[in-house]
Amino acid sequence: MQLGIDVGGTFTDLLAHDPDTGQLSVFKIPTTNHDQSEGFLNAVRLAVSAGAAPAPISSICHGSTVAINALLERKGCRAASVSTRGFRDTIELRRRDRPAPYGLRVRFEPLIPRDLRFEVGTRIDVEGRLLVQESAEEIDRIVAALHNAQADLLVISLFNGFRNTVEEQRLAAAFDAAGWPLAKTVIATDISREIREFDRTGTAVASAYIKPAMERYLVGVDAALKNSGIHAPFLVAQSNGAVAHWRATVDNPIGSLMSGPAAGAVAATATASMEGFENAIACDIGGTSTDITIIADGAPHMRRAHDIDFGLPILCPMIDVRSIGAGGGSIARLDRGNILQVGPESAGARPGPAAYGTGGEQATVTDAQLILGILPDAKPLGTGGGMTLSVELAAAAIDRHVASPLGIPLRQAAQAILTVAQHNICAAIKKLVTEKGQDPATFALVVYGGGGASHACALMRELGIRTAIVPPFSGAISALGCLLCDLRMDQVRSIHAPLGEPALELARSIWDEQAQAAADQHRATGIPTAPPALRRSLWCCYAGQSHSIEIEIDDPADATDLTGRFERAYHARFGLTLPGFPIMATAVQSVSIATRLDRFHLQASQGAGHGRAAALEHRALHLGGTTRQARLLSRADIKPGRPTPGPVIIEDPDSTILIETGFTVDIRPSGSLVIARETPESEE
């Protein structure tokens, strides 16, 4: 039995897979935001008590938001740093951007305050040679200050440290000898071995800042699982679309920042490919946020570097997931100009939307959908929780905060809330797709998350998209992604050498080291895997340029072949080459992927029409100022090859799927629903 568990801002989803029978069972319960481990364990107990997770459990994979929440909410530890003299303020440099398009003043709070940022005389040159060594007096002074300040962790990041990892290690040992233990030290080159001091130091600082919170959480969950008699390997989904043992995640928590969204992108990619779509936009609309990923040529787009928030760079390979504050719990309010705004603030799971009846008083997107008839009134939602929605509470909240202040009818206010939220999501999709030079209309749309399928038709209409896919268990697809993730390790090391045979020889030696490190990490998970496959690449640029492009390397390879590959890739990207300019190799990268032998595989016949057929029912649907009777169906009511026209509402245990007028829905053997536009020309 395998369990995939994703903790979101509003709901915790569990998907249990029995490899013997192929059965999948889904459970959705409210997230316990005060302590996410409580909801995690509640979901496991619910699955066990329901008989969906009988012993033995072979593995548990977890998508967590603990790391990202600690970072964005500034609820990390009291960290300190040591840098080369003159580089104390590196983490405050920032870039030439602004968090908002208007105004020159910004508020930025560094993760480490200036009085906890220390300097030493240690200096390394550009070749990695030690020029100056710190004094013992410097070490003793800093150790005393660390103890007096009651610091939790110390980050060591020396300028040019990525050129010579020995010096940061040696400095850590010196601090240990002076009374600051290695266990409370984070070494920057253990986190990243890439050039760019602002990014590398910022990444190490962020990893240290969230490390105690992740350690407390994961140690507590592991202990609770063992106390419950569950001794299965406990894995954590990583930002690069892989899984890692929880202890490895504690050692480098920055790798799990986008844990749940990345797992969802993996599942969305597998679903789109299975249905014949290699290019798609993955759109996960949950209770708190919307996560967007571009899938091109059958793989989610990856990034080497990412600004997780203003002034917080992360130098770590990860799936390119863009998040905005738009979801079912997004709060609707009027600004000072009496203009309707929706999000980014969210009501979360507690107090939640007003309709939950759990103390929330603000109007949210969920309340608007209830008023418009998209969501059911007084019908149990989720699993095990018995939650129902109250149309009276939703109406009161929308009337108080939107309808009455604007002097408009209740349904018009609800429609306005929904329209603004959907426009915000479309704007984010357009920005992400167009910055890559693409047109959203040329992609399929994969919608998931608890709210994704209820917005599908509106997003298709505004973006000009003709096809959307709603995967099976769409409301818990990040949990499904946890079952699909393999073991993967991305490693990047900066070099600086002319592209030629010497650079290639250096790269080969680095690839050998990286392969050994990946094999050791894969083995530590305790999960049986196939022999790992290693994908090698070089990052190159013309001399004098500051940004590089990736060139995949076959073995054997020679320098002449690499030059031709770089020039072709450069021309494809920029439409020209620079004859006569030297080409520099700037980084060596490897990606080691070990396929789990117990991994769950999506199949074309996974479960068409899961769910019981619904009794013939209708619900009034109030959209666009008109009222229509929408049929209430389940996936079991949709017959393959016979597209069903809207308006239709399909109720899954974990989500609600809205098929509007002008759209049809069909079902594939896998259980995926395919939404198509009936008359796109008349709507363009």
C-alpha positions in Angstrom: 0.0 0.0 0.0 1.3 3.4 -1.0 0.2 6.7 0.4 0.5 10.1 -1.2 -0.4 13.0 1.0 -0.4 16.7 0.1 -1.0 19.4 2.6 -2.5 22.5 1.1 -3.4 25.8 2.6 -7.1 24.8 3.0 -7.3 21.0 2.5 -5.1 18.0 3.2 -5.5 15.3 0.5 -4.5 11.7 0.8 -4.5 9.2 -2.1 -4.0 5.5 -1.2 -3.0 3.0 -3.9 -3.2 -0.7 -3.5 -0.7 -2.2 -6.0 -2.4 -5.6 -5.7 -5.8 -4.5 -6.8 -5.0 -1.2 -8.5 -7.6 0.5 -6.4 -7.2 4.2 -5.6 -9.0 5.8 -2.7 -9.0 9.5 -2.0 -9.6 11.4 1.3 -9.9 15.2 1.7 -10.0 16.8 5.1 -9.4 20.4 6.3 -5.8 21.4 6.9 -4.8 22.1 10.5 -2.8 25.3 9.9 -1.8 25.6 13.5 0.0 22.3 13.2 0.0 20.7 9.7 1.3 17.4 11.1 -2.1 17.0 12.9 -4.0 17.1 9.7 -1.4 14.8 8.0 -1.9 12.2 10.7 -5.6 12.6 10.8 -5.7 11.8 7.1 -3.6 8.7 7.6 -5.8 7.5 10.5 -8.9 8.1 8.4 -7.5 6.1 5.5 -6.5 3.2 7.9 -9.9 3.2 9.7 -11.7 3.2 6.4 -9.8 0.1 5.3 -8.2 2.0 2.3 -4.7 1.7 3.7 -4.3 -1.8 5.2 -0.9 -3.0 6.4 1.7 -3.2 5.3 2.2 0.4 4.0 5.2 0.2 1.7 5.9 4.0 1.3 4.5 7.4 2.3 5.3 10.4 0.1 4.4 13.9 1.4 3.9 17.2 -0.3 4.5 19.8 2.3 4.0 23.6 2.6 5.9 24.0 5.9 9.1 25.3 4.2 7.4 27.8 1.9 5.1 29.1 4.7 8.0 29.6 7.1 9.9 31.5 4.5 7.1 33.8 3.2 5.5 34.4 6.6 9.0 35.1 8.1 8.5 32.4 10.8 11.9 30.8 10.5 14.7 30.6 13.0 17.1 33.2 14.4 20.0 32.7 12.0 23.4 34.4 11.8 26.0 34.5 9.0 29.7 34.8 8.5 31.1 36.2 5.3 34.3 37.5 3.8 35.1 41.0 5.1 33.3 43.5 2.9 30.4 41.2 2.0 28.4 41.4 5.2 25.4 43.0 3.3 25.3 40.7 0.3 21.8 39.4 1.1 20.4 43.0 1.1 21.7 43.9 -2.4 18.5 42.7 -4.3 18.0 43.3 -8.0 16.8 46.3 -10.0 13.1 45.2 -9.8 10.2 46.3 -7.6 7.5 44.2 -6.1 4.9 46.7 -7.4 4.9 48.6 -10.7 4.2 51.9 -9.0 6.3 53.7 -6.4 10.0 53.7 -5.7 9.8 52.8 -2.0 9.7 49.2 -1.0 9.8 47.3 2.3 12.3 44.5 2.5 13.2 42.6 5.6 16.3 40.4 5.2 16.1 36.9 6.8 19.2 37.7 9.0 19.3 41.1 10.7 22.5 43.1 10.3 23.6 42.7 13.9 23.8 38.9 13.3 25.9 39.2 10.2 29.6 38.8 10.9 32.8 39.1 8.9 36.1 37.4 8.9 39.3 38.1 7.1 39.3 34.9 5.1 39.7 35.7 1.4 39.7 33.4 -1.6 40.7 34.5 -5.1 38.9 33.8 -8.3 40.9 30.6 -8.9 40.0 29.2 -5.5 43.4 29.9 -3.8 43.4 31.0 -0.1 44.9 34.5 0.1 44.2 35.4 3.7 43.2 33.2 6.6 41.1 34.4 9.5 42.5 34.8 13.0 41.7 32.8 16.1 40.6 36.0 17.8 38.0 36.7 15.1 36.5 33.2 15.6 36.4 33.5 19.4 34.8 37.0 19.2 32.1 35.8 16.8 31.3 32.6 18.8 30.8 34.7 21.9 28.5 37.0 20.0 26.5 34.1 18.7 25.9 32.7 22.1 25.0 36.1 23.6 22.5 36.6 20.7 21.0 33.1 21.2 21.4 32.4 17.5 19.9 29.1 16.3 22.1 28.5 13.2 25.2 29.9 11.6 25.6 30.3 7.8 29.1 30.3 6.4 29.4 31.8 2.9 32.8 33.0 1.7 33.3 35.1 -1.4 34.5 32.8 -4.2 33.8 29.9 -1.8 32.2 27.9 -4.6 35.7 27.7 -6.2 37.2 26.0 -3.1 34.8 24.2 -0.9 37.6 23.2 1.5 37.8 26.7 3.0 34.2 26.9 4.1 34.5 23.4 5.6 37.7 24.4 7.4 36.1 27.5 8.8 33.2 25.5 10.1 35.6 23.2 11.8 37.4 26.2 13.4 34.0 27.5 14.8 33.3 24.0 16.1 36.7 23.9 17.9 35.9 27.4 19.4 32.6 26.2 20.8 30.0 26.6 18.0 29.0 23.0 17.0 28.9 21.8 13.4 25.4 20.6 14.0 24.3 24.3 14.2 26.2 25.3 11.1 25.0 25.5 7.5 27.8 25.6 4.8 26.9 27.5 1.7 28.7 25.1 -0.7 26.7 22.2 0.7 23.6 24.0 -0.5 24.9 25.4 -3.9 28.2 25.3 -5.8 27.3 28.0 -8.3 28.7 31.4 -9.0 26.7 34.6 -8.2 27.3 35.5 -4.6 23.9 37.2 -4.0 22.0 34.1 -5.2 24.3 31.5 -3.5 24.4 33.3 -0.2 20.7 34.0 -0.3 19.9 30.4 -1.0 22.1 29.2 1.9 20.5 31.7 4.2 17.0 30.7 3.2 17.8 27.1 3.7 19.2 27.7 7.2 16.2 30.0 8.1 13.6 27.3 7.5 15.7 24.3 8.6 14.6 24.1 12.3 10.9 24.4 11.3 11.3 21.6 8.8 13.3 19.5 11.2 10.7 19.8 14.0 7.9 19.0 11.6 9.4 16.0 9.8 11.0 14.5 13.0 7.6 14.8 14.7 5.7 13.2 11.8 8.2 10.4 11.5 8.0 9.7 15.2 4.2 9.8 15.1 4.1 7.3 12.2 6.4 4.9 14.0 4.3 5.2 17.2 1.3 4.2 15.1 3.1 1.1 13.9 3.9 2.5 10.4 7.6 2.0 9.6 7.4 2.5 5.9 10.0 4.8 4.2 8.9 8.4 4.7 9.6 10.5 1.6 9.1 14.2 0.8 8.3 15.6 -2.6 10.9 18.0 -3.9 10.7 21.1 -6.0 12.4 19.4 -8.9 9.6 16.8 -9.3 11.3 14.1 -7.3 11.1 12.6 -3.9 13.8 12.4 -1.2 14.1 10.8 2.2 12.9 13.1 4.9 16.3 13.2 6.5 17.8 14.5 3.3 15.1 17.1 3.2 16.1 18.2 6.7 19.7 18.6 5.6 18.7 20.8 2.6 15.1 22.0 3.1 15.3 24.6 0.3 14.8 21.7 -2.2 11.3 21.2 -0.9 10.0 24.8 -1.2 7.5 24.0 -4.0 6.9 20.4 -2.8 3.2 20.0 -3.4 2.8 22.2 -6.5 5.8 20.4 -8.1 4.2 17.0 -7.5 1.0 18.3 -9.0 2.9 19.4 -12.1 4.3 15.9 -12.4 0.8 14.4 -12.3 -0.5 17.0 -14.7 2.3 16.2 -17.2 1.7 12.5 -17.0 -2.0 13.0 -17.5 -1.6 15.3 -20.5 0.9 13.0 -22.2 -1.3 10.0 -21.6 -4.2 11.8 -23.3 -2.0 12.8 -26.3 -1.1 16.4 -25.3 2.7 17.2 -25.1 2.1 20.9 -24.7 -0.2 22.1 -21.9 -0.8 24.6 -19.2 -1.1 23.0 -15.8 -3.4 25.1 -13.6 -3.9 24.0 -9.9 -6.6 26.1 -8.2 -6.8 25.3 -4.6 -8.3 27.0 -1.6 -5.5 29.5 -1.1 -3.5 29.9 -4.3 -3.3 29.1 -8.0 -0.2 27.3 -9.2 0.7 27.5 -12.9 3.2 25.4 -14.9 4.0 25.3 -18.6 4.5 21.8 -20.0 6.4 21.7 -23.3 7.4 18.6 -25.3 6.1 16.3 -22.6 8.0 17.8 -19.6 7.4 20.6 -17.2 9.6 23.7 -17.6 12.5 23.8 -15.2 14.4 26.7 -13.8 17.9 26.9 -12.2 17.2 30.1 -10.3 14.0 31.6 -8.9 13.0 34.6 -6.8 10.6 33.1 -4.4 9.7 36.5 -3.1 11.0 40.0 -3.4 14.7 40.0 -2.5 14.8 36.2 -1.8 16.7 34.4 -4.6 16.7 30.6 -4.7 19.6 29.0 -6.7 18.2 25.5 -7.0 16.8 23.5 -9.9 13.1 23.3 -9.7 10.0 23.0 -11.7 8.9 26.4 -12.8 5.7 26.9 -10.8 4.3 30.4 -10.6 1.9 31.0 -7.8 -0.7 33.8 -7.2 -3.1 34.4 -4.3 -6.2 33.2 -6.1 -8.3 30.3 -4.8 -11.6 29.3 -3.2 -10.7 31.1 0.0 -9.6 34.3 -1.7 -11.2 37.3 0.1 -13.3 39.8 -1.9 -13.1 43.4 -0.7 -13.5 47.0 -1.9 -10.4 49.1 -1.9 -10.3 52.8 -1.1 -11.6 53.7 -4.5 -14.5 51.3 -4.1 -13.0 49.0 -6.7 -13.6 45.2 -6.2 -10.4 43.3 -5.3 -10.2 39.5 -4.9 -7.2 38.0 -3.1 -4.3 37.6 -2.5 -5.5 37.3 1.1 -7.2 34.1 1.9 -9.6 32.9 4.6 -7.7 29.5 4.5 -9.1 26.5 6.3 -9.8 28.4 9.5 -11.8 30.5 9.7 -12.4 29.7 6.1 -15.1 31.1 3.7 -18.3 32.3 5.4 -20.2 29.4 3.9 -18.1 26.9 6.0 -19.8 28.1 9.2 -16.5 27.9 11.0 -16.2 31.5 12.0 -15.3 33.2 8.7 -17.1 36.4 8.0 -15.4 37.6 4.8 -16.8 37.1 1.3 -14.8 34.7 -0.7 -14.8 33.0 -4.2 -16.3 29.9 -2.6 -19.2 31.9 -1.2 -19.7 33.5 -4.7 -19.8 30.0 -6.4 -22.4 28.8 -3.8 -24.6 31.8 -4.5 -24.4 31.2 -8.3 -25.3 27.5 -8.0 -21.9 26.1 -8.9 -21.4 24.5 -5.5 -24.1 22.6 -3.6 -26.0 24.0 -0.6 -26.2 21.8 2.5 -24.5 18.8 0.8 -21.6 17.1 2.7 -18.2 18.0 1.2 -14.8 16.3 1.6 -14.4 12.9 3.3 -14.8 12.1 6.9 -15.4 15.7 7.9 -19.1 16.1 7.1 -18.6 19.7 6.1 -21.6 21.4 4.4 -21.9 24.9 2.9 -24.5 27.4 4.1 -26.0 29.6 1.4 -27.4 31.9 4.1 -24.0 32.6 5.6 -22.4 33.1 2.1 -25.2 35.5 1.1 -24.8 37.6 4.3 -21.0 37.9 3.8 -21.3 39.0 0.1 -24.1 41.4 0.9 -22.2 43.0 3.7 -18.9 43.4 2.0 -19.7 43.8 -1.7 -23.4 44.0 -2.7 -24.7 46.6 -0.3 -21.7 48.9 -0.5 -21.9 48.9 -4.3 -25.7 49.0 -4.4 -26.0 46.0 -6.7 -28.0 42.7 -6.4 -26.5 39.8 -4.6 -26.0 37.6 -7.6 -24.4 40.4 -9.6 -22.0 40.8 -6.7 -21.2 37.1 -6.7 -20.7 37.1 -10.4 -18.3 40.1 -10.1 -16.3 38.3 -7.5 -16.0 35.2 -9.7 -15.1 37.2 -12.8 -12.3 39.2 -11.0 -10.8 36.0 -9.6 -10.9 34.3 -13.0 -9.4 37.3 -14.7 -6.5 37.3 -12.2 -5.8 33.7 -13.0 -5.9 34.3 -16.7 -3.6 37.3 -16.4 -1.0 35.2 -14.6 -1.3 32.5 -17.2 -0.9 35.0 -20.1 2.2 36.5 -18.4 3.9 33.2 -17.9 3.2 31.9 -21.4 3.8 35.1 -23.3 7.2 35.7 -21.6 8.3 32.5 -23.2 7.1 33.7 -26.6 4.1 31.4 -26.8 0.3 31.9 -27.3 -1.9 30.3 -24.6 -4.4 29.3 -27.3 -1.9 26.8 -28.7 -1.9 24.8 -25.5 -4.3 22.4 -23.9 -5.3 23.3 -20.3 -5.0 20.8 -17.5 -7.1 21.9 -14.5 -7.0 20.4 -11.1 -7.1 21.2 -7.4 -10.3 21.5 -5.5 -11.4 24.5 -7.5 -9.7 24.0 -10.9 -12.4 22.3 -12.8 -15.1 24.8 -11.7 -13.2 27.5 -13.5 -12.2 25.6 -16.6 -14.7 26.9 -19.1 -14.2 30.5 -18.1 -10.5 30.2 -18.4 -10.8 28.5 -21.8 -13.0 31.3 -23.1 -10.8 34.2 -22.0 -7.5 32.5 -23.1 -8.9 31.2 -26.4 -8.0 27.6 -25.4 -10.1 24.9 -27.2 -9.4 21.8 -25.0 -9.2 21.3 -21.3 -8.4 18.1 -19.3 -9.8 17.3 -15.9 -7.8 14.3 -14.5 -9.3 11.6 -12.3 -9.1 12.7 -8.7 -8.4 16.2 -9.9 -9.0 17.6 -6.4 -6.2 15.5 -5.0 -3.8 15.5 -7.9 -0.8 16.7 -6.0 -1.2 13.7 -3.7 -1.4 11.6 -6.9 1.8 13.3 -8.1 3.5 12.1 -4.9 2.9 8.6 -6.0 4.3 9.3 -9.5 7.6 11.0 -8.5 10.8 9.1 -9.0 14.1 9.7 -7.2 16.0 12.5 -8.8 19.0 14.6 -8.0 19.9 17.8 -9.8 23.5 19.0 -9.4 25.2 22.1 -10.8 28.8 23.2 -10.3 30.1 26.5 -11.8 33.3 26.4 -13.8 35.0 29.0 -16.0 36.9 27.7 -19.0 37.1 28.1 -22.7 34.9 25.4 -24.4 37.5 22.8 -25.5 38.9 19.5 -24.6 40.4 20.6 -21.2 37.0 21.9 -20.1 35.4 18.7 -21.3 37.9 16.6 -19.2 37.1 18.8 -16.2 33.4 18.2 -16.8 33.8 14.5 -17.0 35.5 14.3 -13.6 32.7 16.5 -12.1 30.1 14.3 -13.6 31.7 11.2 -12.0 31.6 12.9 -8.6 28.0 13.9 -9.1 27.0 10.4 -10.2 28.5 9.0 -7.0 26.7 11.6 -4.8 23.4 10.9 -6.5 23.8 7.1 -6.1 24.5 7.6 -2.4 21.4 9.8 -2.0 19.2 7.4 -3.9 20.4 4.4 -1.8 19.6 6.3 1.5 15.9 6.5 0.7 15.5 2.7 1.2 13.3 2.6 -1.9 14.1 -0.1 -4.5 14.9 1.5 -7.9 16.0 0.7 -11.3 19.7 1.6 -12.1 19.8 5.4 -12.2 20.1 7.2 -15.6 22.4 10.2 -15.7 21.7 13.1 -18.1 24.8 15.4 -18.5 24.9 18.9 -19.8 27.1 22.0 -19.9 26.0 25.6 -19.6 27.8 27.9 -22.0 27.9 31.5 -23.2 30.0 33.8 -25.4 32.8 35.4 -23.5 31.7 38.5 -21.7 28.0 37.5 -21.5 26.4 37.0 -18.1 23.8 34.4 -18.9 24.3 30.9 -20.3 22.3 28.3 -22.2 22.2 24.6 -21.6 23.8 22.1 -24.0 23.1 18.4 -23.4 26.1 16.1 -23.7 26.2 12.7 -25.3 29.0 10.3 -24.4 31.4 10.2 -26.1 31.5 13.9 -27.1 34.2 16.2 -28.4 34.8 19.9 -28.2 34.1 20.5 -31.9 30.7 18.9 -31.7 29.9 21.0 -28.6 30.8 24.2 -30.4 28.3 23.3 -33.1 25.6 22.4 -30.6 26.0 25.6 -28.8 25.9 27.8 -31.9 22.7 26.0 -33.1 21.1 26.4 -29.7 22.1 30.0 -29.5 20.7 30.7 -32.9 17.4 29.0 -32.1 17.1 31.1 -29.0 18.3 34.5 -30.3 18.2 34.3 -34.1 21.9 34.9 -34.5 25.4 33.8 -33.6 28.5 35.8 -32.8 31.3 34.4 -35.1 34.8 35.0 -33.7 33.7 35.3 -30.1 35.2 32.7 -27.7 32.7 30.3 -26.1 33.0 29.7 -22.4 31.8 26.7 -20.4 30.3 28.2 -17.2 28.7 25.2 -15.4 28.6 21.5 -15.3 25.2 19.9 -14.6 23.9 16.4 -14.1 20.4 15.0 -13.5 20.3 11.5 -12.0 16.9 9.8 -12.2 16.3 6.4 -10.6 12.8 5.0 -11.3 11.1 3.6 -8.3 10.2 0.0 -8.8 7.1 0.4 -6.7 6.0 3.6 -8.5 2.4 4.0 -9.4 1.8 4.3 -13.1 -1.0 6.1 -14.8 -2.8 3.8 -17.2 -5.1 4.4 -20.1 -7.7 2.3 -18.4 -7.2 3.6 -14.9 -10.8 4.0 -14.0 -13.2 5.6 -16.4 -16.4 6.8 -14.8 -15.3 6.4 -11.2 -18.1 7.3 -8.8 -21.7 6.2 -8.7 -24.2 7.3 -11.3 -26.2 10.2 -10.1 -30.0 10.3 -9.8 -31.5 12.6 -12.4 -31.2 16.0 -10.7 -30.9 19.6 -11.7 -29.6 22.7 -10.1 -30.3 26.3 -11.0 -27.1 27.9 -12.4 -26.9 31.7 -12.4 -24.1 32.8 -14.7 -23.7 35.9 -16.8 -27.0 37.4 -15.7 -29.1 34.4 -16.8 -30.5 31.4 -15.0 -30.4 27.9 -16.5 -31.1 24.4 -15.1 -27.8 22.5 -15.1 -27.9 18.7 -15.0 -26.1 17.1 -12.0 -24.0 14.1 -13.1 -21.1 12.0 -12.0 -18.2 10.8 -14.1 -20.1 7.4 -14.3 -22.9 9.2 -16.2 -20.5 10.4 -19.0 -20.3 7.9 -21.8 -17.1 7.6 -23.8 -17.3 9.0 -27.3 -20.6 10.7 -26.7 -19.8 14.4 -25.8 -22.3 15.8 -23.3 -23.3 19.4 -23.8 -23.5 21.9 -21.0 -24.8 23.3 -18.8 -23.7 20.3 -16.6 -22.3 20.1 -13.1 -20.3 16.9 -12.4 -19.8 16.3 -8.7 -16.7 14.3 -7.7 -15.9 13.5 -4.1 -12.9 15.9 -4.2 -14.0 18.6 -6.7 -16.9 20.1 -8.7 -16.6 20.3 -12.5 -18.7 23.0 -14.3 -19.4 22.6 -18.0 -21.0 25.8 -19.2 -23.3 26.4 -22.1 -21.3 26.3 -25.3 -19.0 23.5 -24.1 -19.1 19.7 -24.2 -17.5 17.1 -22.0 -16.3 13.6 -22.9 -14.6 11.0 -20.9 -11.5 9.0 -21.8 -10.8 5.4 -20.8 -8.4 6.7 -18.1 -11.2 8.5 -16.4 -10.0 11.9 -17.5 -12.7 14.4 -18.7 -12.0 16.4 -21.9 -13.8 19.7 -22.2 -14.2 21.2 -25.6 -15.6 24.4 -26.9 -18.7 23.9 -29.1 -18.7 27.2 -31.0 -15.4 28.9 -30.3 -15.7 31.2 -33.4 -18.8 33.0 -32.0 -17.0 33.7 -28.7 -13.8 35.2 -30.2 
